[in-house]
Each structure stands twice: as C-alpha cells, then as structure tokens.
Amino acid sequence: MRTIALLLAGLGLTLPAAAATPEESLNKAGCMACHAKDKKLVGPSFKDIAAKYKGQDAAAALAQKVRSGGKGVFGPIPMPPNPPEKISDADLKEGVGWILKQ
C-alpha cells in the first residue's frame, strides 16, 4: 500500500482518505464531550440510550432529537442542537445506528 501511495504521490495524486468510523464521527462532532460508550457523563451512555430504545424503530426520531436538541428524556440537562455543520446527515445516520447497536 505504501508503494502505491508513493507512486501516486510522484504523479501528484493521493489515495482517498479512509472513511471515519461512526465512533470517530461522533467524537469529531463533540458528542463524546457529554456521552461515553458505557458510562454516564453529562448525558447518558450510548449503552443506556440503546437499552431505552431496544426493539423500537427509533433511528429517525433519535437523529431528529440530535438535530433539534432535547431535554427531559434522560434527566434535566438539555442537549443542544447539532446542525449539519457540526455533523453531516450521513455521519449522523451512521452514528445513531452505531449507538443503537451498543
């Protein structure tokens, strides 16, 4: 792989960047400042979120909640809105799917 990258670099080309994992996208968007995979921080853990919505078709509703912000489902501390400039629709969809699988 390094040889191919060097050959492409010699031609002024590069390999496409590897796609970020859902966890990396959530971290980049700042979600991990308040959430952790398996413990409560400011907000609930991803495992607690997954447990609450287990067996439900909640992905679209949770994505909308991330976009618009929320309060009261897991306690009194509000979650601020997260616009597309912070996390893209595609990354949000993958991130919510990853959270629900925890």
C-alpha positions in Angstrom: 0.0 0.0 0.0 2.9 2.4 0.8 4.4 1.7 -2.6 1.2 2.6 -4.3 0.9 5.8 -2.3 4.4 6.8 -3.2 3.8 6.1 -6.9 0.6 8.2 -6.8 2.4 10.9 -4.9 5.0 11.0 -7.6 2.2 11.6 -10.1 0.7 14.4 -7.9 -2.2 12.1 -6.9 -3.3 10.7 -3.5 -5.4 7.9 -2.2 -8.8 8.8 -0.9 -8.9 9.2 2.9 -10.3 6.3 4.8 -13.8 6.8 5.9 -14.2 7.6 9.6 -15.9 5.1 11.8 -19.2 6.2 13.4 -17.4 6.5 16.7 -14.8 8.7 15.2 -17.5 10.9 13.6 -19.3 11.2 16.9 -16.1 12.2 18.6 -15.3 14.8 15.9 -18.7 16.3 16.3 -18.2 16.7 20.0 -20.7 14.1 21.2 -18.1 12.4 23.3 -17.7 15.6 25.4 -21.0 14.6 27.1 -21.5 11.0 26.2 -19.4 7.8 26.6 -20.0 4.3 25.3 -20.6 2.6 28.7 -20.9 5.3 31.4 -22.9 8.4 32.2 -21.1 11.6 31.8 -23.2 14.8 31.3 -25.6 12.8 29.2 -26.5 9.2 29.2 -24.1 6.5 27.9 -24.7 5.1 24.5 -25.5 1.7 26.1 -28.2 3.4 28.1 -29.6 5.0 25.0 -29.6 1.7 23.2 -31.3 -0.1 26.1 -34.0 2.5 26.3 -34.9 2.2 22.6 -34.2 -1.6 22.2 -36.8 -3.2 19.9 -38.1 0.1 18.6 -37.6 1.7 15.2 -36.1 4.9 16.8 -33.3 5.8 14.5 -35.1 8.6 12.7 -36.5 10.0 15.9 -33.1 10.0 17.6 -31.4 11.6 14.6 -34.1 14.4 14.8 -33.5 14.8 18.5 -29.8 15.2 17.9 -30.5 17.8 15.2 -33.0 19.8 17.3 -31.7 19.2 20.8 -33.6 17.6 23.6 -34.4 17.7 27.3 -36.1 15.5 29.9 -35.8 12.0 28.5 -32.7 11.1 30.4 -32.8 13.9 33.0 -32.9 17.7 33.3 -29.7 18.6 31.5 -30.6 19.7 27.9 -28.7 18.5 24.9 -28.0 21.4 22.5 -29.0 21.2 18.8 -26.4 19.8 16.5 -26.7 21.3 13.0 -25.3 19.7 9.8 -22.3 22.0 10.0 -21.3 20.0 13.2 -22.2 16.5 11.9 -23.3 15.6 8.4 -26.6 13.8 7.8 -24.7 10.7 6.7 -22.4 10.7 9.7 -25.4 11.3 12.0 -27.4 8.4 10.5 -24.4 6.0 10.9 -23.7 7.3 14.4 -27.3 6.8 15.6 -27.2 3.3 14.1 -24.0 2.6 15.9 -25.4 3.9 19.2 -28.5 1.7 18.9 -26.3 -1.4 18.5 -24.4 -0.8 21.8 
